[in-house]
Amino acid sequence: MSEEHGRIFREAWIAGVIKHYPGEPKPGYIAPWDETPDWERQSAAAVYDQVAAFIRATDGAATKLTREQKGRFVSLCWIGQILKHIPDPKPAYVADWNDLPDWQQQTDMEIFERVEQEAGVLKK
């Protein structure tokens, strides 16, 4: 897990929020990396690494998933991090895919696609 991976995830999140959020996003949604809480930084890096590992483990076949499937994967990985770091999370923090607002679904899809772009460079 690296800080670089977390930063890439965070950049993709911020880009998605700016693009898709209706109205003015909450400041925490678009806070820069240095203002992001430690648990969120750790979670961003962990989810990036989970997506990259998934792509590698399938020899790249995971890139053939639908956009929705890609977003669902990011969402589930993020929920895992929420459960790891927050003992009693609000229901909205662990909401199922169908209960997420469209802007968040779109952002999760784009996060997977961003990792997809980066993963080719990061193969080991």
NUDO-406910 format. One record per residue (C-alpha): x, y, z; residue number from 0. Coordinates in steps of 0.05 Angstrom, whole numbers, m for minus. Last residue first. Layout:
<atoms>
+--------+--------+--------+-----+
|      u |      v |      w |   n |
+--------+--------+--------+-----+
|      X |      Y |      Z | NUM |
...
+--------+--------+--------+-----+
</atoms>
This chain:
<atoms>
+--------+--------+--------+-----+
|      u |      v |      w |   n |
+--------+--------+--------+-----+
|    101 |   m126 |   m223 | 123 |
|     47 |    m89 |   m260 | 122 |
|     45 |    m16 |   m240 | 121 |
|     46 |     17 |   m308 | 120 |
|    m11 |    m26 |   m333 | 119 |
|    m48 |    m12 |   m269 | 118 |
|    m51 |     64 |   m280 | 117 |
|   m104 |     64 |   m333 | 116 |
|   m145 |     11 |   m295 | 115 |
|   m137 |     51 |   m231 | 114 |
|   m169 |    109 |   m268 | 113 |
|   m224 |     65 |   m294 | 112 |
|   m239 |     38 |   m225 | 111 |
|   m243 |    110 |   m198 | 110 |
|   m288 |    129 |   m256 | 109 |
|   m339 |     76 |   m237 | 108 |
|   m337 |     99 |   m165 | 107 |
|   m349 |    171 |   m186 | 106 |
|   m409 |    152 |   m229 | 105 |
|   m439 |    112 |   m171 | 104 |
|   m427 |    171 |   m124 | 103 |
|   m460 |    221 |   m171 | 102 |
|   m519 |    174 |   m181 | 101 |
|   m535 |    171 |   m107 | 100 |
|   m521 |    105 |    m72 |  99 |
|   m580 |     61 |    m53 |  98 |
|   m572 |     13 |   m111 |  97 |
|   m498 |      3 |    m93 |  96 |
|   m512 |    m17 |    m21 |  95 |
|   m504 |     35 |     33 |  94 |
|   m446 |     27 |     81 |  93 |
|   m433 |    101 |     96 |  92 |
|   m507 |    118 |     88 |  91 |
|   m523 |     70 |    145 |  90 |
|   m480 |    111 |    193 |  89 |
|   m419 |     73 |    215 |  88 |
|   m412 |     39 |    283 |  87 |
|   m340 |     18 |    292 |  86 |
|   m311 |     62 |    237 |  85 |
|   m242 |     40 |    210 |  84 |
|   m251 |    m32 |    186 |  83 |
|   m325 |    m25 |    170 |  82 |
|   m310 |     37 |    128 |  81 |
|   m253 |      1 |     94 |  80 |
|   m298 |    m57 |     75 |  79 |
|   m349 |     m7 |     49 |  78 |
|   m295 |     21 |      4 |  77 |
|   m281 |    m47 |    m26 |  76 |
|   m355 |    m57 |    m38 |  75 |
|   m361 |     11 |    m73 |  74 |
|   m300 |     m1 |   m116 |  73 |
|   m328 |    m67 |   m139 |  72 |
|   m397 |    m37 |   m152 |  71 |
|   m364 |     16 |   m195 |  70 |
|   m330 |    m35 |   m238 |  69 |
|   m394 |    m75 |   m244 |  68 |
|   m431 |    m12 |   m265 |  67 |
|   m378 |      5 |   m318 |  66 |
|   m387 |    m65 |   m346 |  65 |
|   m331 |   m114 |   m334 |  64 |
|   m281 |   m124 |   m390 |  63 |
|   m225 |    m90 |   m350 |  62 |
|   m230 |   m149 |   m303 |  61 |
|   m197 |   m191 |   m357 |  60 |
|   m131 |   m157 |   m344 |  59 |
|    m94 |   m220 |   m325 |  58 |
|   m151 |   m234 |   m277 |  57 |
|   m106 |   m229 |   m216 |  56 |
|    m75 |   m166 |   m244 |  55 |
|   m142 |   m130 |   m250 |  54 |
|   m163 |   m153 |   m181 |  53 |
|    m95 |   m132 |   m152 |  52 |
|   m104 |    m62 |   m182 |  51 |
|   m174 |    m56 |   m153 |  50 |
|   m151 |    m80 |    m85 |  49 |
|    m89 |    m34 |    m87 |  48 |
|   m132 |     26 |   m102 |  47 |
|   m179 |      5 |    m46 |  46 |
|   m122 |      1 |      4 |  45 |
|    m91 |     67 |    m17 |  44 |
|   m158 |    103 |    m10 |  43 |
|   m170 |     69 |     57 |  42 |
|   m103 |     90 |     86 |  41 |
|   m116 |    161 |     64 |  40 |
|   m186 |    159 |     92 |  39 |
|   m161 |    132 |    159 |  38 |
|   m108 |    187 |    161 |  37 |
|   m159 |    243 |    152 |  36 |
|   m154 |    283 |     86 |  35 |
|   m125 |    352 |     92 |  34 |
|    m59 |    334 |     60 |  33 |
|    m95 |    297 |      4 |  32 |
|   m137 |    357 |    m16 |  31 |
|   m208 |    365 |      9 |  30 |
|   m260 |    353 |    m45 |  29 |
|   m311 |    311 |     m8 |  28 |
|   m292 |    343 |     59 |  27 |
|   m315 |    411 |     33 |  26 |
|   m385 |    385 |     19 |  25 |
|   m400 |    388 |    m55 |  24 |
|   m436 |    450 |    m85 |  23 |
|   m492 |    432 |   m132 |  22 |
|   m504 |    363 |   m160 |  21 |
|   m441 |    322 |   m153 |  20 |
|   m420 |    293 |   m220 |  19 |
|   m358 |    328 |   m247 |  18 |
|   m330 |    357 |   m183 |  17 |
|   m345 |    292 |   m146 |  16 |
|   m313 |    251 |   m201 |  15 |
|   m249 |    294 |   m203 |  14 |
|   m245 |    291 |   m127 |  13 |
|   m251 |    215 |   m126 |  12 |
|   m200 |    207 |   m182 |  11 |
|   m151 |    251 |   m146 |  10 |
|   m163 |    212 |    m82 |   9 |
|   m150 |    145 |   m116 |   8 |
|    m86 |    173 |   m147 |   7 |
|    m65 |    200 |    m79 |   6 |
|    m78 |    133 |    m46 |   5 |
|    m36 |     98 |    m98 |   4 |
|     21 |    147 |    m87 |   3 |
|     16 |    138 |    m11 |   2 |
|     31 |     65 |    m20 |   1 |
|      0 |      0 |      0 |   0 |
+--------+--------+--------+-----+
</atoms>
